[in-house]
Amino acid sequence: MQKDFILSHVDHTMLKQGATWADIQRICDEGLSHKTASVCIPPSYVADAAAYLKGQLAVCTVIGFPNGYQTTAVKVAETKDAIAHGADEIDMVINIGWVKDGKDQKVLEEINAVKEACQGRILKVIVETCLLTEEEKIRMCDVVSRSEAEYIKTSTGFAGGGATFADLELFAKHVQPGTKIKAAGGIKSVADAEKFLELGAERLGTSSLVAMLDQKD
């Protein structure tokens, strides 16, 4: 695959707890120069990044991150705040406990509440595949497909596991047409990135792929 094609699918990510403005600025500069799909950064830096980028690159941020067990009202408030400060895309974490409890309708209602707060912006739903059984993953493919969200996303990268090829194959089989897939966490090589795209991922969440592609040149 061409380098530019891969980069156009990358959400260039910096979500480490100790990330500073210097780290975020570097990610923004790299995203601009490499024409990534977006930068994915902590909510506290959205306003600064939006002002710095001046609309030249989409700003993505995370909601209910990384555990997903905030109340729906809190997630909605987080989303409204992020949008008000200039976020273009939202990646939210679902309530994993509700999945385990079989409360799929509550998960669906929460996704749609956050989507309404997005005010037309793209919403990606993180289902944290490493914490789910295969049956639960299939159920979440159905829930996200029935929701107003644009994407189902594999992972936060903070729960001990990330995207796998098997998860992408399962998602591609079970999501409905129109629901896109984002693979995040566990992208350890350019070959991994290419494989995830071949399996149907429309976005790749990664902090290291830009550097790996530069080294490959």
Secondary structure, DSSP 8 states (H G I E B T S, - for coil): --HHHHHTTEEEE---TT--HHHHHHHHHHHHHHT-SEEEE-GGGHHHHHHHHTTSSEEEEEESTTT--S-HHHHHHHHHHHHHTT-SEEEEE--HHHHHTT-HHHHHHHHHHHHHHTTT-EEEEE--GGGS-HHHHHHHHHHHHHSS-SEEE---S-SS----HHHHHHHHHHS-TT-EEEEES---SHHHHHHHHHTT-SEEEESSHHHHHHHH-
